[in-house]
Amino acid sequence: MSIAAMKALVYEGPRQMNMRNVPIPEPGEDEVLVDVKRVGICGSELGGYLGHNSLRKPPLVMGHEFSGVVSKIGRRVTATKIGDRVVANPLVSCERCMDCKTGAPHLCRERQLLGAHRPGAFAERVAVPERNVHPLPDGMSFDEGAFVEPFACAIHVCRLLSLSPEDRLFIAGAGPIGLFALQAAQSYGLRDIVISDVNPERLEIARELGGIAIAGGIDAWKTEHLPGGFDAAVDAVGMEVTRNGCMTAVKSAGRVVFTGLHEADSRLPVNLAIRNEIVMRGAFAYTPYDFRLALQWIGEGKNRLLPWTVHAPLEDGGGCFEKLVAGPGKIAKILLTV
């Protein structure tokens, strides 16, 4: 008997993404099979594509920011039906450990990510535990559904910062997560948010979204406009220079969240942190609450990246990765269509 096959974009080595025929996944008893409609390219996947991310080992079907339609269900699936339009939380946890039981399954030591530990959504179909899928509200597009996962990351960052409307916030990096963080902070009531980048076209997007966009580092701008320092800062890049920039940007007792993963190690001004009592935290992914809130806020129109989003067929995925590496231009997100 022949095995049913589907098309998938397979990562086969550094800068090698090729279309292949792979077996169609069979959903487990408590899983659903989702026909993928839209899937975004994440910055962490760019690192994997370049061979800089140990989490992603070839051959691998990446892709974890996606939406689609349920086409098959396992025998123990109860609430989800064939034909349902859904978005999926790609973090699959054990549901047994203390982290899972206390609302932090994203920190589960046994967690698995679709597109890293399990086959992902750069394919025609992907199998997902039913507990990880959420129905797309009526009127929400598949494009907006694919935004839920990265927007949840940004909401998690803002929650860890305990932002108040009067806070002054600095964001290092106007890539997708930086732009999502800008909008999440605006949803928490913040205004006058400063965001920096070296890409002038990404800065144009940040400016059009209502941010104060500056090129390069923050120190000179802070000296001229806000010598007392920011209340909070987000590093959405993950380089030593941006991490240090966030620490020098905040005032005494300021809060810094590191979420960019570009470099594994950095030298930080620890004495500055001690003398100024700077609070530093890492932010990894999101909680189920963040994911549900992202879905709600997108439904309420609090995410506005669609004008700077472009589409490409899955078959052109390799070229899209190369475009993002070389320079995306005035593009916030590339969504692959299946």
KOLBAPA-704686 format. One record per residue (C-alpha): residue number from 1; residue in one letter; x negated, y, z. Coordinates in Angstrom, 3 decimals, padded with zeros to 6 digits. Last residue first. Layout:
BEGIN
(NUM; A; (X; Y; Z))
...
***
This chain:
BEGIN
(338; V; (000.385; 026.894; 000.985))
(337; T; (-000.421; 030.562; 001.299))
(336; L; (-003.647; 031.763; 002.893))
(335; L; (-003.363; 034.907; 004.984))
(334; I; (-006.240; 037.394; 004.923))
(333; K; (-006.185; 039.981; 007.682))
(332; A; (-007.213; 043.576; 008.350))
(331; I; (-008.228; 044.513; 004.822))
(330; K; (-009.706; 047.870; 003.867))
(329; G; (-012.955; 046.353; 002.647))
(328; P; (-013.528; 042.732; 003.637))
(327; G; (-017.327; 042.775; 003.574))
(326; A; (-019.704; 039.987; 002.511))
(325; V; (-018.563; 037.536; 005.202))
(324; L; (-014.885; 038.304; 004.670))
(323; K; (-015.260; 037.952; 000.912))
(322; E; (-017.123; 034.650; 001.293))
(321; F; (-014.343; 033.261; 003.470))
(320; C; (-011.797; 034.388; 000.884))
(319; G; (-013.759; 032.619; -001.865))
(318; G; (-013.577; 029.372; 000.066))
(317; G; (-009.856; 029.835; 000.626))
(316; D; (-009.005; 030.191; -003.061))
(315; E; (-007.213; 026.832; -003.187))
(314; L; (-005.172; 027.871; -000.143))
(313; P; (-003.573; 030.572; -002.282))
(312; A; (-004.394; 034.180; -001.399))
(311; H; (-002.493; 036.821; 000.503))
(310; V; (-003.481; 040.272; 001.731))
(309; T; (-002.748; 042.069; 004.989))
(308; W; (-003.372; 045.793; 005.494))
(307; P; (000.273; 046.857; 005.200))
(306; L; (001.273; 043.860; 007.389))
(305; L; (-000.755; 044.999; 010.394))
(304; R; (002.059; 046.705; 012.303))
(303; N; (002.618; 044.731; 015.506))
(302; K; (005.120; 046.193; 017.959))
(301; G; (008.074; 045.575; 015.630))
(300; E; (010.351; 044.013; 018.231))
(299; G; (009.938; 040.536; 016.723))
(298; I; (006.180; 041.039; 016.977))
(297; W; (006.706; 041.874; 020.646))
(296; Q; (008.680; 038.687; 021.323))
(295; L; (006.197; 036.346; 019.597))
(294; A; (003.314; 038.059; 021.387))
(293; L; (005.182; 037.712; 024.679))
(292; R; (005.644; 033.968; 024.100))
(291; F; (001.919; 033.560; 023.397))
(290; D; (000.898; 035.645; 026.397))
(289; Y; (003.156; 033.557; 028.663))
(288; P; (001.682; 030.331; 027.242))
(287; T; (-001.708; 031.661; 028.363))
(286; Y; (-004.225; 033.195; 025.999))
(285; A; (-007.547; 032.684; 024.161))
(284; F; (-010.623; 033.224; 026.302))
(283; A; (-011.207; 036.530; 028.028))
(282; G; (-014.411; 037.058; 029.990))
(281; R; (-014.436; 039.438; 032.867))
(280; M; (-016.561; 042.314; 034.145))
(279; V; (-015.634; 044.684; 036.970))
(278; I; (-018.058; 047.583; 037.256))
(277; E; (-019.040; 048.366; 040.826))
(276; N; (-021.049; 051.401; 039.685))
(275; R; (-024.276; 050.424; 041.453))
(274; I; (-023.807; 046.703; 040.824))
(273; A; (-022.722; 046.968; 037.179))
(272; L; (-025.559; 049.390; 036.478))
(271; N; (-027.981; 046.952; 038.116))
(270; V; (-026.601; 044.224; 035.839))
(269; P; (-027.489; 046.102; 032.673))
(268; L; (-026.797; 043.146; 030.320))
(267; R; (-029.125; 040.950; 028.264))
(266; S; (-027.027; 038.890; 025.871))
(265; D; (-026.402; 035.230; 025.105))
(264; A; (-024.092; 033.223; 022.795))
(263; E; (-023.802; 035.930; 020.154))
(262; H; (-020.693; 036.514; 018.016))
(261; L; (-018.155; 035.354; 020.616))
(260; G; (-016.129; 038.538; 021.128))
(259; T; (-013.828; 038.535; 024.183))
(258; F; (-015.722; 040.469; 026.852))
(257; V; (-013.471; 042.439; 029.180))
(256; V; (-014.767; 045.501; 030.995))
(255; R; (-013.134; 047.283; 033.919))
(254; G; (-014.315; 050.583; 035.400))
(253; A; (-015.147; 050.874; 039.099))
(252; S; (-017.470; 053.764; 038.245))
(251; K; (-016.763; 054.999; 034.716))
(250; V; (-016.760; 052.869; 031.574))
(249; A; (-018.748; 053.475; 028.388))
(248; T; (-022.088; 052.149; 029.679))
(247; M; (-020.619; 048.677; 030.142))
(246; C; (-018.804; 048.736; 026.794))
(245; G; (-021.950; 049.776; 024.975))
(244; N; (-023.904; 046.971; 026.606))
(243; R; (-021.454; 044.433; 025.206))
(242; T; (-021.530; 046.184; 021.839))
(241; V; (-025.333; 046.120; 021.614))
(240; E; (-025.623; 042.538; 022.846))
(239; M; (-023.134; 041.344; 020.239))
(238; G; (-019.711; 039.819; 020.889))
(237; V; (-017.442; 041.880; 018.662))
(236; A; (-014.155; 042.517; 020.474))
(235; D; (-015.836; 044.094; 023.499))
(234; V; (-012.996; 045.702; 025.412))
(233; A; (-013.344; 048.717; 027.692))
(232; A; (-011.522; 050.160; 030.697))
(231; D; (-011.175; 053.352; 032.713))
(230; F; (-013.381; 055.254; 030.298))
(229; G; (-016.207; 057.559; 031.303))
(228; G; (-016.598; 060.794; 033.237))
(227; P; (-018.332; 062.391; 030.268))
(226; L; (-015.205; 062.050; 028.097))
(225; H; (-015.500; 064.179; 024.959))
(224; E; (-019.143; 065.109; 024.339))
(223; T; (-020.986; 062.501; 026.400))
(222; K; (-018.417; 059.858; 025.451))
(221; W; (-018.876; 060.486; 021.738))
(220; A; (-022.675; 060.211; 022.067))
(219; D; (-022.463; 056.981; 024.082))
(218; I; (-019.869; 055.161; 021.963))
(217; G; (-021.947; 053.544; 019.253))
(216; G; (-021.333; 053.498; 015.498))
(215; A; (-018.487; 055.189; 013.693))
(214; I; (-015.529; 056.579; 015.614))
(213; A; (-011.800; 055.946; 015.279))
(212; I; (-009.311; 057.494; 017.680))
(211; G; (-006.449; 055.017; 017.313))
(210; G; (-002.998; 055.698; 015.886))
(209; L; (-002.556; 052.756; 013.526))
(208; E; (-003.724; 054.947; 010.640))
(207; R; (-006.936; 055.620; 012.558))
(206; A; (-007.558; 051.911; 013.171))
(205; I; (-006.956; 051.173; 009.485))
(204; E; (-009.383; 053.921; 008.456))
(203; L; (-011.901; 052.485; 010.922))
(202; R; (-011.690; 049.172; 009.047))
(201; E; (-012.610; 051.090; 005.907))
(200; P; (-015.529; 052.843; 007.597))
(199; N; (-017.110; 049.553; 008.761))
(198; V; (-019.630; 050.326; 011.537))
(197; D; (-016.964; 050.065; 014.224))
(196; S; (-015.571; 052.005; 017.168))
(195; I; (-012.139; 052.270; 018.790))
(194; V; (-010.955; 055.024; 021.118))
(193; I; (-007.446; 054.772; 022.554))
(192; D; (-005.796; 058.165; 022.992))
(191; R; (-002.493; 056.627; 024.117))
(190; L; (-001.673; 053.724; 026.402))
(189; G; (001.933; 052.594; 026.996))
(188; Y; (001.477; 048.828; 027.330))
(187; S; (002.599; 048.502; 023.705))
(186; Q; (-000.245; 050.850; 022.772))
(185; A; (-002.623; 048.445; 024.503))
(184; A; (-001.240; 045.577; 022.393))
(183; Q; (-001.642; 047.670; 019.250))
(182; L; (-005.298; 048.476; 019.929))
(181; A; (-005.929; 044.873; 020.985))
(180; F; (-004.560; 043.654; 017.621))
(179; L; (-006.931; 046.048; 015.857))
(178; G; (-009.876; 044.838; 017.948))
(177; I; (-008.862; 041.213; 017.362))
(176; P; (-008.609; 041.759; 013.580))
(175; G; (-011.881; 043.668; 013.262))
(174; A; (-012.127; 047.203; 014.567))
(173; G; (-014.909; 046.458; 017.059))
(172; A; (-015.763; 047.973; 020.434))
(171; I; (-012.517; 049.064; 022.084))
(170; F; (-012.468; 051.947; 024.574))
(169; L; (-009.466; 052.584; 026.803))
(168; R; (-008.376; 055.643; 028.804))
(167; D; (-005.784; 054.590; 031.356))
(166; E; (-002.646; 056.693; 031.930))
(165; P; (-000.289; 054.013; 030.600))
(164; S; (-001.689; 051.389; 033.006))
(163; L; (-003.839; 048.432; 031.968))
(162; S; (-004.434; 045.452; 034.236))
(161; L; (-007.601; 044.618; 032.221))
(160; L; (-006.753; 040.910; 032.287))
(159; R; (-003.323; 041.776; 030.889))
(158; C; (-004.891; 043.735; 028.037))
(157; V; (-007.166; 040.837; 027.076))
(156; H; (-004.257; 038.378; 027.191))
(155; I; (-002.230; 040.659; 024.916))
(154; A; (-005.099; 040.665; 022.421))
(153; C; (-005.345; 036.861; 022.352))
(152; A; (-001.549; 036.649; 021.952))
(151; F; (-001.850; 038.936; 018.915))
(150; P; (-004.268; 036.419; 017.393))
(149; E; (-001.745; 033.568; 017.832))
(148; V; (001.392; 035.494; 016.856))
(147; F; (000.068; 036.876; 013.563))
(146; A; (000.899; 033.717; 011.579))
(145; G; (004.545; 034.211; 012.513))
(144; E; (004.441; 037.723; 011.089))
(143; D; (003.429; 036.315; 007.702))
(142; F; (006.086; 033.591; 007.988))
(141; S; (008.615; 036.388; 008.270))
(140; M; (010.737; 037.216; 011.296))
(139; G; (014.369; 037.913; 010.383))
(138; D; (015.807; 035.161; 012.513))
(137; P; (013.378; 034.357; 015.297))
(136; L; (010.630; 031.812; 014.531))
(135; P; (011.144; 028.758; 016.700))
(134; H; (008.265; 027.888; 019.024))
(133; V; (005.992; 024.867; 018.710))
(132; N; (003.515; 023.676; 021.343))
(131; R; (005.879; 021.405; 023.330))
(130; E; (006.611; 019.533; 020.105))
(129; P; (002.988; 018.422; 019.840))
(128; V; (001.624; 019.474; 016.419))
(127; A; (000.881; 017.549; 013.201))
(126; V; (-000.286; 019.620; 010.215))
(125; R; (000.872; 019.773; 006.600))
(124; E; (-000.220; 021.333; 003.302))
(123; A; (-003.686; 021.990; 004.627))
(122; F; (-005.806; 024.736; 006.129))
(121; A; (-003.589; 024.132; 009.172))
(120; G; (-005.845; 022.167; 011.469))
(119; P; (-007.079; 018.625; 012.028))
(118; R; (-007.841; 018.130; 015.734))
(117; H; (-010.876; 019.126; 017.823))
(116; A; (-011.564; 022.264; 015.765))
(115; G; (-008.645; 023.232; 013.528))
(114; L; (-006.066; 022.530; 016.198))
(113; L; (-007.767; 023.238; 019.477))
(112; Q; (-008.136; 020.650; 022.212))
(111; R; (-008.020; 021.211; 025.939))
(110; E; (-009.542; 018.578; 028.220))
(109; R; (-011.215; 021.065; 030.581))
(108; C; (-007.966; 023.014; 030.784))
(107; L; (-008.723; 026.749; 030.655))
(106; H; (-006.011; 027.489; 028.044))
(105; P; (-003.671; 025.504; 030.310))
(104; A; (-003.680; 028.427; 032.765))
(103; G; (-000.194; 028.446; 034.294))
(102; T; (-000.918; 026.750; 037.609))
(101; K; (-000.129; 023.174; 036.530))
(100; C; (-002.393; 023.349; 033.481))
(99; D; (-005.312; 024.695; 035.492))
(98; M; (-004.694; 022.102; 038.215))
(97; C; (-004.911; 019.211; 035.756))
(96; R; (-001.991; 017.207; 034.367))
(95; E; (-000.617; 019.084; 031.330))
(94; C; (-003.567; 017.761; 029.229))
(93; S; (-003.867; 020.804; 026.977))
(92; V; (-003.228; 021.438; 023.271))
(91; L; (-004.165; 024.938; 022.121))
(90; P; (-002.711; 025.560; 018.634))
(89; N; (000.398; 027.429; 019.843))
(88; A; (002.632; 026.831; 016.848))
(87; V; (005.031; 028.987; 014.846))
(86; V; (008.290; 027.536; 013.629))
(85; R; (011.029; 027.572; 010.986))
(84; D; (013.259; 024.572; 011.723))
(83; G; (014.032; 022.376; 008.707))
(82; I; (013.769; 019.090; 010.564))
(81; K; (014.862; 019.666; 014.126))
(80; T; (013.109; 020.584; 017.358))
(79; A; (014.796; 020.079; 020.729))
(78; T; (014.465; 016.335; 021.364))
(77; V; (011.270; 014.846; 019.948))
(76; R; (010.817; 011.325; 021.332))
(75; R; (011.122; 009.617; 017.924))
(74; G; (008.561; 011.873; 016.272))
(73; I; (009.703; 014.589; 013.883))
(72; K; (009.262; 015.298; 010.176))
(71; S; (009.472; 018.358; 007.898))
(70; V; (009.237; 021.244; 010.352))
(69; V; (008.731; 024.528; 008.493))
(68; G; (005.744; 026.844; 008.683))
(67; S; (003.595; 029.245; 010.662))
(66; F; (-000.144; 029.489; 011.197))
(65; E; (-003.142; 030.814; 013.089))
(64; H; (-005.075; 027.566; 013.800))
(63; G; (-006.974; 026.724; 010.601))
(62; M; (-009.884; 024.313; 010.150))
(61; V; (-009.854; 020.979; 008.304))
(60; L; (-013.199; 019.476; 009.254))
(59; P; (-016.093; 017.565; 007.724))
(58; P; (-018.004; 019.135; 009.290))
(57; K; (-018.402; 020.214; 012.932))
(56; R; (-016.632; 023.199; 014.393))
(55; L; (-017.305; 023.762; 018.083))
(54; S; (-021.022; 024.332; 017.487))
(53; N; (-020.284; 027.646; 015.786))
(52; H; (-023.083; 029.260; 013.755))
(51; G; (-022.780; 027.082; 010.624))
(50; L; (-021.658; 029.970; 008.421))
(49; Y; (-018.167; 028.503; 008.096))
(48; G; (-018.047; 027.955; 011.864))
(47; G; (-018.833; 031.606; 012.497))
(46; L; (-016.170; 032.573; 009.969))
(45; E; (-013.814; 030.251; 011.825))
(44; S; (-014.349; 032.269; 015.006))
(43; G; (-013.313; 035.353; 013.054))
(42; C; (-009.972; 033.750; 012.257))
(41; I; (-008.567; 033.105; 008.768))
(40; G; (-004.777; 033.158; 008.784))
(39; V; (-002.337; 030.426; 007.785))
(38; R; (000.996; 030.863; 006.040))
(37; K; (003.546; 028.299; 004.822))
(36; V; (002.338; 025.082; 006.479))
(35; D; (004.732; 022.123; 006.359))
(34; V; (004.860; 021.180; 010.035))
(33; L; (004.958; 017.587; 011.273))
(32; V; (006.360; 017.284; 014.779))
(31; E; (004.929; 015.519; 017.806))
(30; D; (006.264; 013.624; 020.839))
(29; E; (006.201; 010.149; 019.278))
(28; G; (003.143; 010.948; 017.198))
(27; P; (003.323; 012.758; 013.865))
(26; E; (001.742; 010.951; 010.891))
(25; P; (-000.865; 013.121; 009.238))
(24; I; (-000.872; 013.196; 005.417))
(23; P; (-004.109; 011.552; 004.324))
(22; V; (-006.682; 013.823; 002.661))
(21; N; (-007.090; 014.983; -000.940))
(20; R; (-009.807; 017.599; -001.045))
(19; M; (-010.228; 021.310; -001.713))
(18; N; (-013.706; 022.505; -000.831))
(17; M; (-015.270; 024.856; 001.705))
(16; Q; (-019.085; 024.863; 001.838))
(15; R; (-020.708; 027.967; 003.336))
(14; P; (-022.425; 025.848; 006.024))
(13; G; (-021.135; 022.268; 005.724))
(12; E; (-018.075; 020.320; 004.602))
(11; Y; (-015.218; 022.586; 005.711))
(10; V; (-012.153; 021.053; 004.058))
(9; L; (-009.307; 022.942; 002.398))
(8; A; (-006.480; 020.399; 002.276))
(7; K; (-004.237; 018.867; -000.371))
(6; M; (-002.000; 015.997; 000.647))
(5; A; (-002.144; 012.218; 000.488))
(4; A; (000.242; 009.312; 001.031))
(3; I; (-001.685; 006.110; 001.721))
(2; S; (-001.405; 003.414; -000.958))
(1; M; (000.000; 000.000; 000.000))
***
